[in-house]
Amino acid sequence: MDNYRPAVGTPVEQLDTPCLLVDMDALDNNYAVVAETYRDTVCKMRQHTKNIKSPRLANMQIQAGGTLNGVCTAKLSEAEVMVEGGIIDVLIPNQIVTRDKIARLAALNRRGDVKVTVDNADNIETLSEVAVEQGVVIGVLVEVDTQMNRGGVRSPEHGVVLAKLAMSLPGVKFRGVMSHQSADGWPDADERMRLSKEIIGICIEVKDAIESEGIPVEMVSSGETFSYAAAAQIPGVTEVEGGSYALMSNIYGYLDEFQVSNKVLGTIVSTPGPNIGIGDFGMKALSTAAAANATIEGISGVTIEEVQDEHIVLRSDGTESFEVGQQFMLLPGYQDHMPNRWDQYIGVRKGVVEQVLDIPARGCHH
Amino acid sequence: MERPIFKPIGSPVGELDTPAVIVDLDILERTFSTVASFFKDRKAKLRPRVDLHGCPALAHMQLAVAGTVGGVSVATLGQAEAFSGSGINDFSVRGLVVTPQKIARLCALARHATVTVAVDNPANVADLSKAAAAARVQVKVVVAISTKPDRLGVEPGQPAVDLAKSVGDSAGLAFDGFMTIEEKLEVDDVSQLAAESRGWTQRAVDAREAAEAAGVSVTTVSVGGTYNYEVAGATDGVTEVPAGSYALMDSKYRGRRDGLEPAAKILTTVTSFPEGDKIITDGGNKAVGMDRGNPVSDEFPEAKIGLSAEHGNIGLETPTQRRINLGDKMWFTPWDMGVTANLYDYMNAVRSGRLEAVWDLPARGRYR
């Protein structure tokens, strides 16, 4: 792992590269948009921390407002990091199935309220057994497959069966329903709203079916960055699992209220041709998703010609020539995989380092 | 930082917390013997490229085998620093060291270790020389030879000779030879790639001949990798091959390199089985990696593997007849193990199905 901790006040031009910058003004803007959107709504933001991997960044949104003081994590070990970071209301919208992991989940529930999603009766029974052994109660939500075609129940009937089972067993508490979807690729806001309502409606159907059996549904956790505005207006949705909006990605530029706040700072190390500059990081530091649709800031007229494993080949249209030692910034096409490859964010405001933020949930695959 | 549940040494591999990198020591030792038998009696030796795993324990095993130069190849200065803390003391750094911050770090490292860096620019030579002389250290320098136009390095003729001479005339620097920096290799056809690489190898050898004709003595010519080590290692004038993928292997090279089998795989767990033709696991893109290509499933080698960020998705043509339970283990061979190893902090070394050691990967994430 890296441990790069430049002094507060260091100008960006003096940073050792490559490093992962967070533009704190842009991040503040993104958090303010969410705080304002959910200020007076029943539905609140439950920030998905898989995109940020940092309880510090999550706590900033909680302080800014618009949240229910809780977060999502993709994995159990990420949930541990968030609980250790002072965030005790955690939803893991994922299945935890092995006994040793469930024991770890149960133990974490002594310190936090860490809920998981289920799509399988055997899994609910195992959760119940382990929770009873440890003397804790684990909250469960039924996961509904609305679009992603992976985990989740495929029908309201199956959802009802699982909710009833959870209600009947000790050690588990049925809390509600959850779905994940992606209303990506719909730049038009009206169309995005329509599509979001349609897809999230599949999850609402399962909620309605469970309620019609007399089982209260406390949580309906659905929606993501694309549908964050729509979900707040869909009756029944209690929380939205937005993740991308915090650090943002070029490909969601149509959500222009948010700004790209995470950028990789690099240095030109070689200028082998008249309009060619070789930068000091490559695919390993980025991921394919971040490299595709990435753009360059800091040197005018530059496009990315090739992303190698350890270097990036930049081409200039001649507006500005490359110099060895010159810095540039890369804005990611899609950022989710990128912070998982770094150990620190260098938080920068107005061109100087404001704070160094660790990324403790990096590598938390477990 | 990765946070697995650690299991006792001796645990059966199927009980390890997932997703996890598993290294089969029996396969690794066979691989080492294959590669050693090629290099041990040749002029060219192996310089293991250890940034593809970031693991000092593994690097020491690679260096303990016959046929190496006794040092390693890394991509960044930060990786060299990490390995230096674990007893490795001879580095060839492929990334160019150009900024004042990095040059200062290089000089500090050169107090503890033999460090070779590549250059392709006279101003950089001057900067390195000034800093090395002031720090009273000696830095070994190779001139980078480009593989094609507009890529890192210089042309093998007069530009290479001129740069070599300027290194030789610089205080604090010792001219050592030439190196090609080969990246983003398309390996659909390894034999074609190996054939193409003869051209790159020849450029480095040409640079050597031109330098020697100009009276500059050349110690090192470093070219090639796992994809062509037999070609590069058998070429007159080549002294070392910085190969790395050979050790752990991956599906990129599986079946394409004689005598080399994947020693490393990713162990995952079935977390959902929603339909007969779809198996969901806990190893997604962030844990298995697919920067340059898809992983291959051991259990369902023909299956279409989809990796979303957090989930693996084994898509079958027809519903499987095999009984699948939640908690079942699924093995994947990543397309490029260098990408995958960079996602982890530990590797689990296993022999005959039981955990023998857990290795740290301190050089992971060292891009600086």
Contacts between the chains, C-beta under 8 A, distances in Angstrom:
chain1	res1	chain2	res2	distance
A	1	B	1	6.7
A	1	B	345	6.9
A	1	B	362	6.9
A	1	B	364	6.1
A	1	B	365	5.1
A	1	B	366	7.8
A	2	B	78	6.3
A	2	B	365	5.0
A	2	B	366	5.5
A	2	B	367	7.2
A	2	B	368	6.2
A	4	B	368	6.3
A	14	B	101	7.6
A	16	B	99	7.2
A	16	B	101	4.3
A	16	B	102	6.8
A	16	B	368	5.6
A	17	B	99	7.3
A	17	B	368	6.8
A	18	B	367	5.0
A	18	B	368	6.4
A	19	B	368	6.9
A	50	B	309	6.7
A	50	B	310	6.6
A	74	B	309	7.2
A	74	B	310	4.2
A	75	B	282	7.8
A	75	B	310	6.9
A	77	B	2	7.7
A	77	B	3	3.9
A	77	B	4	7.8
A	80	B	3	6.5
A	81	B	3	7.7
A	94	B	271	7.2
A	94	B	310	6.6
A	94	B	311	7.8
A	95	B	271	4.1
A	95	B	272	5.3
A	95	B	280	7.8
A	95	B	326	7.5
A	96	B	271	7.7
A	97	B	269	6.7
A	97	B	270	7.4
A	97	B	271	5.2
A	97	B	326	4.3
A	97	B	327	5.2
A	98	B	17	7.8
A	98	B	18	7.9
A	98	B	269	6.0
A	98	B	327	5.2
A	99	B	327	8.0
A	100	B	5	5.4
A	100	B	17	6.6
A	101	B	5	7.3
A	101	B	17	7.1
A	104	B	5	6.5
A	119	B	272	5.6
A	119	B	274	6.6
A	120	B	272	6.8
A	120	B	273	7.7
A	120	B	326	6.0
A	122	B	325	7.9
A	122	B	326	6.3
A	123	B	326	5.8
A	145	B	274	6.7
A	148	B	308	7.3
A	149	B	278	7.4
A	149	B	313	7.9
A	150	B	272	6.8
A	150	B	274	7.2
A	150	B	278	7.5
A	150	B	280	5.0
A	150	B	308	7.0
A	150	B	311	5.3
A	150	B	313	5.7
A	151	B	271	6.8
A	151	B	272	3.7
A	151	B	274	6.3
A	151	B	280	5.3
A	151	B	311	7.2
A	152	B	272	7.6
A	152	B	274	6.8
A	154	B	274	6.7
A	154	B	275	7.8
A	267	B	98	6.9
A	267	B	99	5.8
A	269	B	95	7.0
A	269	B	96	4.1
A	269	B	98	5.0
A	269	B	152	7.8
A	270	B	96	5.8
A	270	B	120	5.4
A	270	B	121	6.7
A	270	B	144	8.0
A	270	B	152	4.8
A	270	B	153	7.7
A	271	B	121	7.6
A	272	B	120	6.8
A	272	B	146	6.1
A	272	B	149	7.5
A	272	B	150	5.7
A	272	B	151	6.0
A	272	B	152	6.2
A	272	B	153	6.7
A	272	B	154	7.6
A	273	B	149	6.5
A	273	B	150	4.1
A	276	B	150	4.6
A	278	B	96	8.0
A	278	B	151	7.6
A	278	B	152	5.1
A	280	B	95	6.3
A	280	B	96	7.7
A	281	B	367	5.4
A	282	B	183	7.3
A	283	B	291	5.2
A	283	B	292	7.5
A	283	B	339	7.5
A	284	B	291	7.8
A	284	B	338	7.4
A	284	B	339	6.7
A	284	B	342	5.5
A	284	B	367	6.9
A	285	B	367	4.6
A	287	B	285	7.7
A	287	B	291	6.2
A	288	B	290	7.1
A	288	B	291	4.7
A	288	B	292	7.5
A	289	B	285	7.8
A	305	B	150	8.0
A	306	B	184	6.4
A	307	B	184	7.7
A	308	B	183	3.7
A	308	B	184	4.3
A	309	B	75	7.6
A	309	B	183	5.3
A	309	B	184	6.5
A	309	B	338	7.0
A	310	B	51	7.9
A	310	B	75	4.4
A	310	B	76	7.3
A	310	B	94	7.1
A	310	B	95	6.2
A	310	B	183	6.4
A	311	B	95	7.6
A	311	B	152	6.6
A	311	B	183	6.3
A	313	B	150	7.3
A	313	B	151	7.2
A	324	B	98	5.4
A	324	B	121	5.8
A	324	B	123	6.7
A	324	B	124	6.6
A	325	B	98	5.6
A	325	B	99	5.9
A	336	B	309	5.4
A	337	B	285	6.1
A	337	B	286	6.0
A	337	B	309	6.4
A	340	B	286	5.0
A	340	B	343	7.0
A	341	B	342	6.6
A	341	B	343	7.2
A	341	B	365	6.4
A	342	B	365	6.4
A	343	B	365	5.4
A	360	B	1	6.5
A	362	B	1	6.7
A	362	B	365	7.8
A	363	B	1	5.6
A	363	B	2	4.0
A	363	B	3	7.9
A	363	B	343	6.5
A	363	B	344	6.5
A	363	B	345	5.6
A	364	B	1	7.6
A	364	B	2	6.7
A	364	B	3	5.6
A	365	B	2	6.6
A	365	B	19	4.9
A	365	B	282	7.6
A	365	B	283	7.3
A	365	B	286	6.4
A	365	B	287	4.0
A	365	B	343	7.4
A	365	B	344	7.8
A	366	B	2	7.1
A	366	B	3	5.7
A	366	B	4	5.1
A	366	B	5	7.1
A	366	B	17	5.6
A	366	B	18	7.4
A	366	B	19	7.4
